[in-house]
């Protein structure tokens, strides 16, 4: 009797994950001057990737990814959330 092998879905890209998080946060129609808190962002996500993902939902005035303080010469690491307006 053969044992069925479980199927494993590929991990989503950081941009796709950010787009999904932004879409989940944008329950109401976007309005001018509303700031969205976007959670569960991957640690490798950059500001440019977040802006690209959110611009698919509408115009983006500004956005930023909250990062941890980094030691000299190191790249700051995302804390997993950010803001988009």
N, C-alpha and C positions, 0 to 999 in steps of 0.2 A: 504494500500500500504506500503510495507516494505521499509525502508530507508537503502540503502547499507552502510555498515560500511567500512571506509577506512582502508586499510591494512597498518600496520606500520612495516617497516623493522627493524630488531634488530641492535643495534649500533655495529659497527665493533670493534674488539679488538685493543688495542694500537699497537700490532705487525702488524696486518693486515693493519692498517692505515699508519704505517710507511713504510711498503712494498709498498703500493699503492703510497705514496708520493715519495718514492725513484724511483719507476718504472716510474712515470710521469717525474721526473727530469732527468732520464737517457734516453733522446731521442736519442743521438748519441751512437754508440757502445762504451763500456768502454775502455779507454786507460790507460796505465800506467801513474802515477803521475798526474792524473786529479782529482781535488777536486770538489765534488758536494755539492751544498747548498740544503738541504732538508727542505721544509717549511711545515707548517700546521701540526706539530706534536702535539699529545695530551699532556697536561700538566703532565700526569703521566708516560710518556715514559722515560725509562732509557737508558743509553749508551749500556748496554748489549742487550736490546730489539732492539735498532736501528741497532746494529752490526748483530744480528741474522737475521733481516729482509733484510738487504742489502747483506748479504753473499749469499742469494739465487740468487742474480743477478750476482755475481762474487766475486773474492777474495777482502777482505777488509784489507787494511794496517792499517788504524786507523779511528776512528770516535769519535765524541763527540757531546753532546747535550748542547746547550747554556742555562745556568740557571741564575736565579736572585740571588742576594746575599741573604743569609738566616741569620736570627738571630741565636745566639748561641743556640745549641740544636735542631734547626729545620732542616727539610729536605729541600734542595734547590728545587725550583719549575722551571720546564722547561719554557723557553720563547717561545716555539713553533717552533724552528728551530734548525738545527744542520748541521754538515759538515761530509762528508764521503770521504775517499780516498782509 
